[in-house]
Amino acid sequence: MPREIDFPVNPDTICFLVSKAHEFHAKEEVVLPDTPFSPGDDWALQILADHQDDPVYAELRAAIDDLEPDQQEALVALMWLGRGDYDVDEWASALDAAHAARNARTADYLIATPLVADYLEEGLSQLGYSCED
């Protein structure tokens, strides 16, 4: 049963994003480092630039970019929850941190995160949702 929290994104939308992220990251030529090469924020942009013509990347990025700002923030917070940066009882804090960190590169940040699909699935699970039919 889903927990009663402020979650502005339809779980089906998250499951679609999870599916596309799995598909994108499963491609042989997609290599994302576990840690950035430099402390700058542009490492992900440099890596993802090689995949701009990839239709799966384009679809995934467009789907994230089409979300409302509060939905993008919730998506980032959900990833952090699934990654273990926050626990369910800290959901409001995760949302606040995602709001404070918001910028125009949310899609690139998420896509460039290794295991993003797994983190989103785990976050959904912790909130009582599942991508299983």
TORKOL-4160 file (C-alpha; in steps of 0.2 Angstrom, whole numbers, padded with zeros to 4 digits, m for minus):
133
<pt num="1" X="0000" Y="0000" Z="0000"/>
<pt num="2" X="0007" Y="0017" Z="m0005"/>
<pt num="3" X="0013" Y="0028" Z="0009"/>
<pt num="4" X="0003" Y="0045" Z="0012"/>
<pt num="5" X="0016" Y="0057" Z="0005"/>
<pt num="6" X="0017" Y="0072" Z="m0007"/>
<pt num="7" X="0022" Y="0063" Z="m0023"/>
<pt num="8" X="0017" Y="0073" Z="m0038"/>
<pt num="9" X="0022" Y="0061" Z="m0051"/>
<pt num="10" X="0011" Y="0046" Z="m0057"/>
<pt num="11" X="0020" Y="0030" Z="m0053"/>
<pt num="12" X="0016" Y="0024" Z="m0071"/>
<pt num="13" X="0027" Y="0039" Z="m0077"/>
<pt num="14" X="0041" Y="0033" Z="m0066"/>
<pt num="15" X="0040" Y="0016" Z="m0072"/>
<pt num="16" X="0041" Y="0022" Z="m0090"/>
<pt num="17" X="0056" Y="0032" Z="m0086"/>
<pt num="18" X="0064" Y="0016" Z="m0077"/>
<pt num="19" X="0061" Y="0006" Z="m0093"/>
<pt num="20" X="0069" Y="0019" Z="m0104"/>
<pt num="21" X="0083" Y="0021" Z="m0092"/>
<pt num="22" X="0086" Y="0002" Z="m0092"/>
<pt num="23" X="0085" Y="0002" Z="m0111"/>
<pt num="24" X="0098" Y="0016" Z="m0113"/>
<pt num="25" X="0110" Y="0010" Z="m0100"/>
<pt num="26" X="0110" Y="m0008" Z="m0107"/>
<pt num="27" X="0117" Y="m0002" Z="m0123"/>
<pt num="28" X="0135" Y="m0007" Z="m0126"/>
<pt num="29" X="0142" Y="0009" Z="m0131"/>
<pt num="30" X="0135" Y="0019" Z="m0116"/>
<pt num="31" X="0149" Y="0020" Z="m0103"/>
<pt num="32" X="0146" Y="0031" Z="m0088"/>
<pt num="33" X="0159" Y="0032" Z="m0074"/>
<pt num="34" X="0154" Y="0029" Z="m0056"/>
<pt num="35" X="0163" Y="0045" Z="m0052"/>
<pt num="36" X="0166" Y="0061" Z="m0062"/>
<pt num="37" X="0182" Y="0064" Z="m0070"/>
<pt num="38" X="0183" Y="0081" Z="m0063"/>
<pt num="39" X="0174" Y="0090" Z="m0049"/>
<pt num="40" X="0165" Y="0101" Z="m0063"/>
<pt num="41" X="0146" Y="0098" Z="m0067"/>
<pt num="42" X="0149" Y="0096" Z="m0085"/>
<pt num="43" X="0157" Y="0078" Z="m0085"/>
<pt num="44" X="0139" Y="0071" Z="m0088"/>
<pt num="45" X="0136" Y="0083" Z="m0102"/>
<pt num="46" X="0152" Y="0078" Z="m0111"/>
<pt num="47" X="0148" Y="0060" Z="m0110"/>
<pt num="48" X="0129" Y="0062" Z="m0115"/>
<pt num="49" X="0134" Y="0073" Z="m0129"/>
<pt num="50" X="0140" Y="0057" Z="m0138"/>
<pt num="51" X="0122" Y="0050" Z="m0137"/>
<pt num="52" X="0111" Y="0064" Z="m0143"/>
<pt num="53" X="0106" Y="0055" Z="m0159"/>
<pt num="54" X="0101" Y="0040" Z="m0149"/>
<pt num="55" X="0082" Y="0038" Z="m0150"/>
<pt num="56" X="0081" Y="0030" Z="m0133"/>
<pt num="57" X="0091" Y="0044" Z="m0125"/>
<pt num="58" X="0081" Y="0057" Z="m0134"/>
<pt num="59" X="0064" Y="0049" Z="m0128"/>
<pt num="60" X="0070" Y="0048" Z="m0110"/>
<pt num="61" X="0077" Y="0065" Z="m0110"/>
<pt num="62" X="0061" Y="0073" Z="m0118"/>
<pt num="63" X="0050" Y="0063" Z="m0105"/>
<pt num="64" X="0060" Y="0070" Z="m0090"/>
<pt num="65" X="0061" Y="0088" Z="m0098"/>
<pt num="66" X="0042" Y="0087" Z="m0101"/>
<pt num="67" X="0039" Y="0085" Z="m0082"/>
<pt num="68" X="0034" Y="0100" Z="m0072"/>
<pt num="69" X="0047" Y="0107" Z="m0061"/>
<pt num="70" X="0040" Y="0100" Z="m0045"/>
<pt num="71" X="0039" Y="0083" Z="m0054"/>
<pt num="72" X="0057" Y="0084" Z="m0059"/>
<pt num="73" X="0062" Y="0088" Z="m0041"/>
<pt num="74" X="0052" Y="0073" Z="m0035"/>
<pt num="75" X="0061" Y="0062" Z="m0047"/>
<pt num="76" X="0078" Y="0068" Z="m0041"/>
<pt num="77" X="0072" Y="0065" Z="m0023"/>
<pt num="78" X="0066" Y="0048" Z="m0028"/>
<pt num="79" X="0082" Y="0043" Z="m0035"/>
<pt num="80" X="0091" Y="0050" Z="m0019"/>
<pt num="81" X="0079" Y="0039" Z="m0009"/>
<pt num="82" X="0082" Y="0024" Z="m0019"/>
<pt num="83" X="0101" Y="0027" Z="m0018"/>
<pt num="84" X="0100" Y="0028" Z="0001"/>
<pt num="85" X="0104" Y="0046" Z="0003"/>
<pt num="86" X="0088" Y="0048" Z="0012"/>
<pt num="87" X="0075" Y="0037" Z="0020"/>
<pt num="88" X="0057" Y="0037" Z="0018"/>
<pt num="89" X="0055" Y="0047" Z="0034"/>
<pt num="90" X="0066" Y="0061" Z="0027"/>
<pt num="91" X="0055" Y="0062" Z="0011"/>
<pt num="92" X="0051" Y="0081" Z="0014"/>
<pt num="93" X="0070" Y="0084" Z="0017"/>
<pt num="94" X="0074" Y="0075" Z="0000"/>
<pt num="95" X="0061" Y="0086" Z="m0009"/>
<pt num="96" X="0068" Y="0102" Z="m0001"/>
<pt num="97" X="0086" Y="0097" Z="m0006"/>
<pt num="98" X="0080" Y="0093" Z="m0024"/>
<pt num="99" X="0071" Y="0110" Z="m0025"/>
<pt num="100" X="0087" Y="0119" Z="m0019"/>
<pt num="101" X="0098" Y="0109" Z="m0032"/>
<pt num="102" X="0086" Y="0112" Z="m0046"/>
<pt num="103" X="0093" Y="0118" Z="m0063"/>
<pt num="104" X="0090" Y="0116" Z="m0081"/>
<pt num="105" X="0100" Y="0100" Z="m0082"/>
<pt num="106" X="0089" Y="0088" Z="m0072"/>
<pt num="107" X="0087" Y="0076" Z="m0086"/>
<pt num="108" X="0106" Y="0075" Z="m0090"/>
<pt num="109" X="0110" Y="0073" Z="m0071"/>
<pt num="110" X="0097" Y="0058" Z="m0070"/>
<pt num="111" X="0102" Y="0050" Z="m0086"/>
<pt num="112" X="0121" Y="0051" Z="m0082"/>
<pt num="113" X="0119" Y="0043" Z="m0065"/>
<pt num="114" X="0124" Y="0025" Z="m0065"/>
<pt num="115" X="0110" Y="0013" Z="m0059"/>
<pt num="116" X="0097" Y="0027" Z="m0060"/>
<pt num="117" X="0084" Y="0015" Z="m0066"/>
<pt num="118" X="0087" Y="0004" Z="m0051"/>
<pt num="119" X="0087" Y="0019" Z="m0039"/>
<pt num="120" X="0071" Y="0025" Z="m0045"/>
<pt num="121" X="0063" Y="0007" Z="m0044"/>
<pt num="122" X="0070" Y="0006" Z="m0026"/>
<pt num="123" X="0063" Y="0023" Z="m0021"/>
<pt num="124" X="0046" Y="0018" Z="m0028"/>
<pt num="125" X="0047" Y="0002" Z="m0018"/>
<pt num="126" X="0051" Y="0011" Z="m0002"/>
<pt num="127" X="0035" Y="0022" Z="m0006"/>
<pt num="128" X="0024" Y="0007" Z="m0008"/>
<pt num="129" X="0024" Y="0007" Z="m0027"/>
<pt num="130" X="0030" Y="m0006" Z="m0040"/>
<pt num="131" X="0034" Y="m0006" Z="m0058"/>
<pt num="132" X="0029" Y="m0025" Z="m0058"/>
<pt num="133" X="0012" Y="m0028" Z="m0067"/>
